[in-house]
Amino acid sequence: MSSISLKNVDFNIGDKKILKDVSLHVKEGEMISLLGPSGCGKTTTLRVIGGLLRPQMGKVYLSEVDVTSVPTEKRGAVIVFQDYLLFPHLTVEENIAFGLKMRREKKSEIKKRVDYLMNLIQMKGSEKKYPQNLSGGQRQRVAIARALAVSPKVLLLDEPFSSLDSNLRHEMREFIRELQKKLLITTVLVTHDKEEALMTSDRVAVMLDGKIIQYDTPENIYRHPKNIEVADFLGEKNYFKGNIKSYVFSNELGDFETMIEKKQNVTAMIHPEDIRLSPKLDYYPVKGIISGKKYGGNRSYYDVTCKEITVKVIADSSSFYKEGEKVSLGIDFKNACYF
C-alpha cells in the first residue's frame, strides 16, 4: 500500500493549461474517484500519478517519497485503461503472467501467483482462453488481474467500465469495490459517471476545467456541494432565489423557516427527491399542478408548476399523479443547501 499526494501540480500542452494547481491526498488503502466531464483533466491527473506524464510545476509523492522524476516502471503504480490492452495472441494466464515474466520471476512463483489471481477474479478454468473468446466483463477482470500480478502499491483505473452495458457495469463496480476492500490497495478511479463515483469511493474529487473544485465523502459531495457548478454537474436540482431575515427565507413561492438567521441574495438548492407531493391541497403550504411526468420504473419524475415556476420532483412510483392534477408540495428549506 502507498499514499498518494499531488502538490500544486500544473500540466500544460503548449499554451493550453490542462491541470491548474492541483493538490490531492489519497490515504493508504483508500479508494477515491476523480469525477468530472470530458476534458476536465481527470485522465491527465491519473497519468501524472502513474508517471506517464511529468508536470511542468508541482510534485508527486507516493508514501511521502518524491517520485516526480521517477519513471513509471519504478513507481509501483499500474494503470488499467478503458480498452484493457490485453495481448490478443496470449492466453488469459499468459496475459496475467506477462509482467512477472518480464521481471524474470521463478516459474513456480509465477504459477502460484496466476492461480491465486484466477481464483480472485473468479475465472478459474479459463486459463487457456484467448481475449477474443471472453466477454467484456471477463476481459476487464483479466486486465485487472494482470495489473495486480506485479503487486503494485497503487492501482489506477481509467474509466474501466465505460465500454460495458449498464448491467455489466454495475456488476463490475461491485466486483472492483469488493476486490479493493479485500486487498486494501490504494486505488484511484477516473469516471464521468456520478453514480459510479458515489457508489464505489471513500472520497470523490470533483474536477472542472483542470481544477479540483471539491474533495469530500460521497454523502457531502451530493448533499453539500461547494457551489452551483458542482451541484449542476451532479444532476438536476431545484434552485430558489431569495433573501433570509430572522430565520425566514422569502422566495418566489412564499416565506419559509430556515436555519440561517440573515443572508441577502441567496440561492437555495433542494434535490428533487427531497420534495414531497400530496393530492390533498391543504396538506402542504405550496400549491401546484402536475405539468409533466416521466415514468422510470420504481421512480417517477414530475414537473410541477407553482406560481409560474417549474419545480422538479422525484417520487416513488407507488404514488401516481396525472398531468393536470392539482397537488400540494412539502419543501423543507431548513435542510436546503444555500449559495
C-alpha positions as a LaTeX table, in Angstrom:
\begin{tabular}{lrrr}
\hline
Residue & $x$ (\AA) & $y$ (\AA) & $z$ (\AA) \\
\hline
Met1 & 0.00 & 0.00 & 0.00 \\
Ser2 & 1.03 & 3.57 & $-0.60$ \\
Ser3 & $-0.44$ & 7.00 & $-0.01$ \\
Ile4 & $-0.60$ & 9.43 & $-2.92$ \\
Ser5 & $-0.05$ & 13.17 & $-2.80$ \\
Leu6 & $-0.12$ & 15.77 & $-5.54$ \\
Lys7 & 1.06 & 19.21 & $-4.52$ \\
Asn8 & 0.36 & 22.26 & $-6.68$ \\
Val9 & 0.57 & 20.34 & $-9.95$ \\
Asp10 & 0.36 & 22.21 & $-13.27$ \\
Phe11 & 0.39 & 20.45 & $-16.63$ \\
Asn12 & 0.29 & 22.25 & $-19.96$ \\
Ile13 & 0.22 & 21.22 & $-23.60$ \\
Gly14 & 1.69 & 24.19 & $-25.43$ \\
Asp15 & $-0.21$ & 27.24 & $-24.25$ \\
Lys16 & $-3.19$ & 25.19 & $-23.09$ \\
Lys17 & $-3.41$ & 24.63 & $-19.33$ \\
Ile18 & $-4.74$ & 21.13 & $-18.64$ \\
Leu19 & $-4.13$ & 20.97 & $-14.86$ \\
Lys20 & $-4.17$ & 24.12 & $-12.73$ \\
Asp21 & $-2.61$ & 23.98 & $-9.28$ \\
Val22 & $-3.98$ & 20.52 & $-8.50$ \\
Ser23 & $-3.40$ & 19.25 & $-4.95$ \\
Leu24 & $-4.75$ & 15.90 & $-3.74$ \\
His25 & $-4.05$ & 13.40 & $-0.98$ \\
Val26 & $-5.16$ & 9.76 & $-1.05$ \\
Lys27 & $-4.65$ & 7.77 & 2.15 \\
Glu28 & $-3.18$ & 4.27 & 2.20 \\
Gly29 & $-5.78$ & 1.66 & 1.30 \\
Glu30 & $-8.32$ & 4.27 & 0.25 \\
Met31 & $-10.35$ & 4.24 & $-2.97$ \\
Ile32 & $-11.16$ & 7.62 & $-4.46$ \\
Ser33 & $-12.72$ & 8.82 & $-7.70$ \\
Leu34 & $-11.72$ & 11.66 & $-9.98$ \\
Leu35 & $-15.13$ & 12.77 & $-11.24$ \\
Gly36 & $-15.83$ & 15.31 & $-13.94$ \\
Pro37 & $-16.91$ & 15.92 & $-17.53$ \\
Ser38 & $-14.78$ & 15.03 & $-20.55$ \\
Gly39 & $-11.76$ & 17.29 & $-20.95$ \\
Cys40 & $-11.61$ & 18.44 & $-17.31$ \\
Gly41 & $-8.20$ & 16.85 & $-16.61$ \\
Lys42 & $-9.13$ & 13.56 & $-14.91$ \\
Thr43 & $-7.08$ & 11.22 & $-17.10$ \\
Thr44 & $-4.18$ & 13.68 & $-17.20$ \\
Thr45 & $-4.13$ & 13.64 & $-13.38$ \\
Leu46 & $-4.10$ & 9.83 & $-13.42$ \\
Arg47 & $-1.23$ & 9.77 & $-15.90$ \\
Val48 & 0.73 & 12.23 & $-13.79$ \\
Ile49 & 0.28 & 9.95 & $-10.75$ \\
Gly50 & 1.36 & 6.93 & $-12.82$ \\
Gly51 & 4.40 & 8.66 & $-14.28$ \\
Leu52 & 3.25 & 8.65 & $-17.90$ \\
Leu53 & 3.25 & 12.45 & $-17.84$ \\
Arg54 & 5.56 & 14.79 & $-15.97$ \\
Pro55 & 4.09 & 18.05 & $-14.69$ \\
Gln56 & 5.70 & 21.40 & $-15.50$ \\
Met57 & 5.10 & 22.52 & $-11.93$ \\
Gly58 & 4.38 & 20.75 & $-8.65$ \\
Lys59 & 5.33 & 17.44 & $-7.05$ \\
Val60 & 4.06 & 13.86 & $-6.94$ \\
Tyr61 & 4.58 & 11.79 & $-3.80$ \\
Leu62 & 3.99 & 8.11 & $-3.10$ \\
Ser63 & 4.23 & 7.28 & 0.61 \\
Glu64 & 5.74 & 10.75 & 1.13 \\
Val65 & 8.61 & 9.99 & $-1.29$ \\
Asp66 & 9.03 & 12.45 & $-4.16$ \\
Val67 & 8.57 & 10.41 & $-7.36$ \\
Thr68 & 8.04 & 13.33 & $-9.75$ \\
Ser69 & 11.13 & 12.33 & $-11.75$ \\
Val70 & 10.86 & 8.57 & $-11.16$ \\
Pro71 & 9.95 & 6.55 & $-14.30$ \\
Thr72 & 6.66 & 4.66 & $-14.45$ \\
Glu73 & 8.15 & 1.17 & $-14.07$ \\
Lys74 & 9.83 & 2.13 & $-10.78$ \\
Arg75 & 6.87 & 3.81 & $-9.09$ \\
Gly76 & 4.89 & 0.76 & $-8.05$ \\
Ala77 & 1.78 & 2.18 & $-9.73$ \\
Val78 & $-0.13$ & 0.45 & $-12.55$ \\
Ile79 & $-2.84$ & 1.79 & $-14.85$ \\
Val80 & $-5.79$ & $-0.20$ & $-16.21$ \\
Phe81 & $-7.08$ & 1.57 & $-19.32$ \\
Gln82 & $-10.66$ & 1.55 & $-20.58$ \\
Asp83 & $-9.76$ & $-0.55$ & $-23.65$ \\
Tyr84 & $-7.97$ & $-3.17$ & $-21.48$ \\
Leu85 & $-4.94$ & $-3.54$ & $-23.86$ \\
Leu86 & $-4.76$ & $-7.31$ & $-23.43$ \\
Phe87 & $-2.36$ & $-9.16$ & $-25.73$ \\
Pro88 & $-4.64$ & $-10.95$ & $-28.24$ \\
His89 & $-2.05$ & $-13.66$ & $-29.05$ \\
Leu90 & $-1.63$ & $-14.63$ & $-25.36$ \\
Thr91 & $-3.98$ & $-16.75$ & $-23.28$ \\
Val92 & $-5.58$ & $-15.49$ & $-20.08$ \\
Glu93 & $-2.86$ & $-17.00$ & $-17.89$ \\
Glu94 & $-0.13$ & $-15.71$ & $-20.20$ \\
Asn95 & $-1.57$ & $-12.19$ & $-20.08$ \\
Ile96 & $-1.67$ & $-12.26$ & $-16.30$ \\
Ala97 & 1.85 & $-13.67$ & $-16.06$ \\
Phe98 & 3.37 & $-11.20$ & $-18.54$ \\
Gly99 & 4.69 & $-8.67$ & $-16.01$ \\
Leu100 & 6.07 & $-11.40$ & $-13.79$ \\
Lys101 & 7.95 & $-12.94$ & $-16.73$ \\
Met102 & 9.44 & $-9.54$ & $-17.57$ \\
Arg103 & 10.73 & $-9.47$ & $-14.01$ \\
Arg104 & 12.21 & $-12.93$ & $-14.53$ \\
Glu105 & 10.34 & $-14.44$ & $-11.60$ \\
Lys106 & 10.63 & $-18.17$ & $-10.99$ \\
Lys107 & 8.15 & $-20.33$ & $-12.93$ \\
Ser108 & 6.84 & $-21.84$ & $-9.72$ \\
Glu109 & 6.18 & $-18.39$ & $-8.26$ \\
Ile110 & 4.51 & $-17.22$ & $-11.46$ \\
Lys111 & 2.18 & $-20.22$ & $-11.48$ \\
Lys112 & 1.34 & $-19.72$ & $-7.82$ \\
Arg113 & 0.55 & $-16.03$ & $-8.39$ \\
Val114 & $-1.52$ & $-16.68$ & $-11.53$ \\
Asp115 & $-3.53$ & $-19.40$ & $-9.77$ \\
Tyr116 & $-4.22$ & $-17.06$ & $-6.88$ \\
Leu117 & $-5.39$ & $-14.27$ & $-9.18$ \\
Met118 & $-7.56$ & $-16.59$ & $-11.30$ \\
Asn119 & $-9.41$ & $-17.54$ & $-8.13$ \\
Leu120 & $-9.54$ & $-13.92$ & $-7.01$ \\
Ile121 & $-11.21$ & $-12.74$ & $-10.22$ \\
Gln122 & $-13.49$ & $-15.81$ & $-10.22$ \\
Met123 & $-12.30$ & $-17.12$ & $-13.60$ \\
Lys124 & $-10.74$ & $-20.46$ & $-12.66$ \\
Gly125 & $-10.95$ & $-22.78$ & $-15.66$ \\
Ser126 & $-10.49$ & $-20.03$ & $-18.26$ \\
Glu127 & $-6.68$ & $-20.04$ & $-18.17$ \\
Lys128 & $-6.26$ & $-21.28$ & $-21.78$ \\
Lys129 & $-8.83$ & $-18.97$ & $-23.37$ \\
Tyr130 & $-7.81$ & $-16.03$ & $-25.55$ \\
Pro131 & $-9.14$ & $-12.47$ & $-25.03$ \\
Gln132 & $-11.36$ & $-12.63$ & $-28.14$ \\
Asn133 & $-13.22$ & $-15.56$ & $-26.57$ \\
Leu134 & $-14.09$ & $-13.62$ & $-23.41$ \\
Ser135 & $-16.96$ & $-11.27$ & $-22.57$ \\
Gly136 & $-16.28$ & $-7.60$ & $-21.90$ \\
Gly137 & $-16.54$ & $-8.14$ & $-18.15$ \\
Gln138 & $-14.15$ & $-11.09$ & $-18.28$ \\
Arg139 & $-11.60$ & $-9.10$ & $-20.28$ \\
Gln140 & $-11.84$ & $-6.36$ & $-17.70$ \\
Arg141 & $-11.18$ & $-8.85$ & $-14.91$ \\
Val142 & $-8.14$ & $-10.23$ & $-16.73$ \\
Ala143 & $-6.78$ & $-6.71$ & $-17.24$ \\
Ile144 & $-7.15$ & $-6.03$ & $-13.52$ \\
Ala145 & $-5.53$ & $-9.36$ & $-12.61$ \\
Arg146 & $-2.60$ & $-8.56$ & $-14.91$ \\
Ala147 & $-2.18$ & $-5.24$ & $-13.14$ \\
Leu148 & $-2.36$ & $-6.86$ & $-9.70$ \\
Ala149 & 0.08 & $-9.63$ & $-10.63$ \\
Val150 & 3.10 & $-7.37$ & $-10.08$ \\
Ser151 & 1.86 & $-6.44$ & $-6.57$ \\
Pro152 & 1.56 & $-2.70$ & $-7.17$ \\
Lys153 & 1.33 & $-0.18$ & $-4.38$ \\
Val154 & $-1.22$ & 1.88 & $-6.29$ \\
Leu155 & $-3.96$ & 0.85 & $-8.75$ \\
Leu156 & $-5.09$ & 3.47 & $-11.28$ \\
Leu157 & $-8.31$ & 2.84 & $-13.23$ \\
Asp158 & $-9.02$ & 4.99 & $-16.29$ \\
Glu159 & $-12.79$ & 4.77 & $-16.95$ \\
Pro160 & $-12.61$ & 0.95 & $-16.91$ \\
Phe161 & $-16.36$ & 0.38 & $-17.23$ \\
Ser162 & $-17.22$ & 2.85 & $-20.00$ \\
Ser163 & $-17.50$ & 0.22 & $-22.76$ \\
Leu164 & $-19.71$ & $-2.17$ & $-20.74$ \\
Asp165 & $-23.50$ & $-2.31$ & $-20.82$ \\
Ser166 & $-25.39$ & $-1.00$ & $-17.78$ \\
Asn167 & $-25.96$ & $-4.36$ & $-16.07$ \\
Leu168 & $-22.36$ & $-5.48$ & $-16.53$ \\
Arg169 & $-21.10$ & $-2.06$ & $-15.46$ \\
His170 & $-22.98$ & $-2.38$ & $-12.18$ \\
Glu171 & $-21.62$ & $-5.90$ & $-11.67$ \\
Met172 & $-18.03$ & $-4.79$ & $-12.33$ \\
Arg173 & $-18.36$ & $-1.81$ & $-9.99$ \\
Glu174 & $-19.37$ & $-4.16$ & $-7.20$ \\
Phe175 & $-16.55$ & $-6.55$ & $-8.10$ \\
Ile176 & $-13.87$ & $-3.82$ & $-8.10$ \\
Arg177 & $-15.05$ & $-2.37$ & $-4.79$ \\
Glu178 & $-15.09$ & $-5.78$ & $-3.09$ \\
Leu179 & $-11.66$ & $-6.58$ & $-4.53$ \\
Gln180 & $-10.24$ & $-3.24$ & $-3.36$ \\
Lys181 & $-11.57$ & $-3.74$ & 0.15 \\
Lys182 & $-10.14$ & $-7.24$ & 0.29 \\
Leu183 & $-6.67$ & $-6.26$ & $-0.95$ \\
Leu184 & $-6.65$ & $-2.80$ & 0.67 \\
Ile185 & $-4.79$ & $-1.43$ & $-2.33$ \\
Thr186 & $-4.77$ & 2.35 & $-2.76$ \\
Thr187 & $-6.98$ & 2.97 & $-5.80$ \\
Val188 & $-7.84$ & 5.96 & $-7.98$ \\
Leu189 & $-10.79$ & 5.65 & $-10.37$ \\
Val190 & $-11.37$ & 8.09 & $-13.21$ \\
Thr191 & $-15.03$ & 8.39 & $-14.23$ \\
His192 & $-17.59$ & 10.82 & $-15.62$ \\
Asp193 & $-20.42$ & 8.73 & $-14.14$ \\
Lys194 & $-21.79$ & 10.34 & $-10.97$ \\
Glu195 & $-23.44$ & 7.18 & $-9.64$ \\
Glu196 & $-20.27$ & 5.18 & $-10.23$ \\
Ala197 & $-18.15$ & 7.63 & $-8.26$ \\
Leu198 & $-20.60$ & 7.95 & $-5.37$ \\
Met199 & $-21.20$ & 4.18 & $-5.06$ \\
Thr200 & $-17.61$ & 2.96 & $-5.23$ \\
Ser201 & $-15.47$ & 5.58 & $-3.48$ \\
Asp202 & $-14.42$ & 6.53 & 0.02 \\
Arg203 & $-13.98$ & 10.07 & $-1.25$ \\
Val204 & $-14.70$ & 11.88 & $-4.50$ \\
Ala205 & $-12.70$ & 14.68 & $-6.15$ \\
Val206 & $-14.88$ & 16.72 & $-8.48$ \\
Met207 & $-12.82$ & 18.21 & $-11.30$ \\
Leu208 & $-13.93$ & 21.08 & $-13.53$ \\
Asp209 & $-11.74$ & 22.94 & $-16.02$ \\
Gly210 & $-8.45$ & 21.46 & $-14.78$ \\
Lys211 & $-9.09$ & 22.12 & $-11.10$ \\
Ile212 & $-10.28$ & 20.05 & $-8.15$ \\
Ile213 & $-13.31$ & 22.03 & $-7.03$ \\
Gln214 & $-14.41$ & 19.81 & $-4.14$ \\
Tyr215 & $-12.89$ & 16.75 & $-2.46$ \\
Asp216 & $-15.07$ & 15.06 & 0.12 \\
Thr217 & $-17.10$ & 11.99 & 1.04 \\
Pro218 & $-19.80$ & 10.91 & $-1.44$ \\
Glu219 & $-22.50$ & 12.00 & 1.02 \\
Asn220 & $-21.09$ & 15.50 & 1.47 \\
Ile221 & $-20.40$ & 15.93 & $-2.24$ \\
Tyr222 & $-24.03$ & 15.13 & $-3.01$ \\
Arg223 & $-25.75$ & 16.81 & $-0.06$ \\
His224 & $-23.44$ & 19.81 & 0.35 \\
Pro225 & $-21.89$ & 20.75 & $-3.00$ \\
Lys226 & $-19.42$ & 23.60 & $-2.73$ \\
Asn227 & $-21.05$ & 25.71 & $-5.43$ \\
Ile228 & $-23.76$ & 25.67 & $-8.09$ \\
Glu229 & $-21.33$ & 24.35 & $-10.73$ \\
Val230 & $-20.69$ & 21.21 & $-8.68$ \\
Ala231 & $-24.39$ & 20.86 & $-7.87$ \\
Asp232 & $-25.34$ & 21.11 & $-11.55$ \\
Phe233 & $-22.78$ & 18.51 & $-12.59$ \\
Leu234 & $-24.14$ & 16.05 & $-10.03$ \\
Gly235 & $-27.63$ & 16.15 & $-11.51$ \\
Glu236 & $-30.81$ & 18.16 & $-11.83$ \\
Lys237 & $-31.65$ & 20.29 & $-8.82$ \\
Asn238 & $-34.21$ & 22.90 & $-7.77$ \\
Tyr239 & $-32.98$ & 26.43 & $-7.15$ \\
Phe240 & $-34.92$ & 29.15 & $-5.36$ \\
Lys241 & $-33.62$ & 32.72 & $-5.15$ \\
Gly242 & $-34.49$ & 34.98 & $-2.26$ \\
Asn243 & $-33.43$ & 36.64 & 0.98 \\
Ile244 & $-33.22$ & 35.46 & 4.60 \\
Lys245 & $-34.21$ & 37.60 & 7.54 \\
Ser246 & $-34.90$ & 36.45 & 11.12 \\
Tyr247 & $-34.67$ & 32.78 & 10.09 \\
Val248 & $-37.27$ & 33.21 & 7.34 \\
Phe249 & $-36.38$ & 32.55 & 3.70 \\
Ser250 & $-38.54$ & 34.65 & 1.39 \\
Asn251 & $-38.60$ & 33.47 & $-2.23$ \\
Glu252 & $-40.87$ & 33.15 & $-5.27$ \\
Leu253 & $-43.05$ & 30.54 & $-3.54$ \\
Gly254 & $-43.57$ & 32.32 & $-0.22$ \\
Asp255 & $-41.97$ & 32.57 & 3.24 \\
Phe256 & $-40.37$ & 29.52 & 4.84 \\
Glu257 & $-38.49$ & 28.78 & 8.06 \\
Thr258 & $-34.78$ & 28.13 & 7.74 \\
Met259 & $-31.76$ & 27.55 & 9.99 \\
Ile260 & $-29.94$ & 30.71 & 8.87 \\
Glu261 & $-30.55$ & 34.00 & 10.66 \\
Lys262 & $-29.80$ & 36.54 & 7.92 \\
Lys263 & $-28.49$ & 36.49 & 4.38 \\
Gln264 & $-29.22$ & 38.58 & 1.30 \\
Asn265 & $-29.38$ & 37.45 & $-2.34$ \\
Val266 & $-29.07$ & 33.71 & $-1.70$ \\
Thr267 & $-29.97$ & 30.68 & $-3.78$ \\
Ala268 & $-31.40$ & 27.63 & $-2.02$ \\
Met269 & $-30.75$ & 24.22 & $-3.59$ \\
Ile270 & $-33.07$ & 21.27 & $-2.95$ \\
His271 & $-32.88$ & 17.81 & $-4.51$ \\
Pro272 & $-35.98$ & 16.69 & $-6.45$ \\
Glu273 & $-36.26$ & 13.56 & $-4.27$ \\
Asp274 & $-36.45$ & 15.71 & $-1.12$ \\
Ile275 & $-39.71$ & 17.39 & $-2.16$ \\
Arg276 & $-42.93$ & 15.66 & $-1.12$ \\
Leu277 & $-46.22$ & 15.57 & $-3.03$ \\
Ser278 & $-49.78$ & 15.16 & $-1.81$ \\
Pro279 & $-53.09$ & 15.05 & $-3.65$ \\
Lys280 & $-54.60$ & 16.92 & $-0.66$ \\
Leu281 & $-54.31$ & 20.62 & $-1.45$ \\
Asp282 & $-54.37$ & 21.64 & 2.21 \\
Tyr283 & $-51.69$ & 19.11 & 3.28 \\
Tyr284 & $-48.63$ & 21.20 & 2.33 \\
Pro285 & $-48.36$ & 25.02 & 2.01 \\
Val286 & $-47.23$ & 25.20 & $-1.65$ \\
Lys287 & $-49.83$ & 24.52 & $-4.34$ \\
Gly288 & $-49.10$ & 23.39 & $-7.89$ \\
Ile289 & $-50.23$ & 21.50 & $-10.99$ \\
Ile290 & $-48.52$ & 18.46 & $-12.49$ \\
Ser291 & $-47.29$ & 19.81 & $-15.85$ \\
Gly292 & $-45.06$ & 16.92 & $-16.90$ \\
Lys293 & $-44.32$ & 13.32 & $-15.99$ \\
Lys294 & $-41.76$ & 10.65 & $-16.92$ \\
Tyr295 & $-42.10$ & 7.10 & $-15.68$ \\
Gly296 & $-38.82$ & 5.46 & $-14.60$ \\
Gly297 & $-39.83$ & 2.10 & $-13.14$ \\
Asn298 & $-39.51$ & 2.38 & $-9.38$ \\
Arg299 & $-39.48$ & 6.18 & $-9.59$ \\
Ser300 & $-41.45$ & 8.82 & $-11.45$ \\
Tyr301 & $-40.16$ & 12.24 & $-12.46$ \\
Tyr302 & $-42.57$ & 15.15 & $-12.25$ \\
Asp303 & $-42.61$ & 18.77 & $-13.35$ \\
Val304 & $-44.87$ & 20.75 & $-11.05$ \\
Thr305 & $-45.83$ & 24.29 & $-11.99$ \\
Cys306 & $-46.15$ & 26.56 & $-8.95$ \\
Lys307 & $-46.74$ & 30.28 & $-9.48$ \\
Glu308 & $-45.16$ & 30.11 & $-12.96$ \\
Ile309 & $-42.13$ & 28.27 & $-11.51$ \\
Thr310 & $-41.37$ & 24.69 & $-12.52$ \\
Val311 & $-40.36$ & 22.50 & $-9.57$ \\
Lys312 & $-38.69$ & 19.14 & $-10.26$ \\
Val313 & $-39.90$ & 16.28 & $-8.06$ \\
Ile314 & $-38.84$ & 12.62 & $-7.94$ \\
Ala315 & $-41.37$ & 10.37 & $-6.22$ \\
Asp316 & $-41.90$ & 6.69 & $-5.59$ \\
Ser317 & $-43.92$ & 5.25 & $-8.47$ \\
Ser318 & $-46.41$ & 3.80 & $-5.98$ \\
Ser319 & $-47.70$ & 7.38 & $-5.78$ \\
Phe320 & $-49.42$ & 8.02 & $-9.09$ \\
Tyr321 & $-50.19$ & 11.53 & $-10.32$ \\
Lys322 & $-51.61$ & 12.53 & $-13.68$ \\
Glu323 & $-50.71$ & 15.55 & $-15.80$ \\
Gly324 & $-53.05$ & 18.41 & $-14.97$ \\
Glu325 & $-53.69$ & 17.14 & $-11.43$ \\
Lys326 & $-53.57$ & 19.69 & $-8.62$ \\
Val327 & $-51.19$ & 18.85 & $-5.75$ \\
Ser328 & $-49.56$ & 20.39 & $-2.71$ \\
Leu329 & $-45.80$ & 20.33 & $-2.17$ \\
Gly330 & $-43.78$ & 19.91 & 1.01 \\
Ile331 & $-40.46$ & 21.76 & 0.68 \\
Asp332 & $-38.17$ & 21.79 & 3.72 \\
Phe333 & $-35.96$ & 24.85 & 3.43 \\
Lys334 & $-34.40$ & 24.10 & 6.83 \\
Asn335 & $-32.37$ & 21.35 & 5.15 \\
Ala336 & $-31.67$ & 23.23 & 1.93 \\
Cys337 & $-28.14$ & 23.99 & 0.75 \\
Tyr338 & $-27.65$ & 27.77 & 0.37 \\
Phe339 & $-25.29$ & 29.51 & $-2.04$ \\
\hline
\end{tabular}
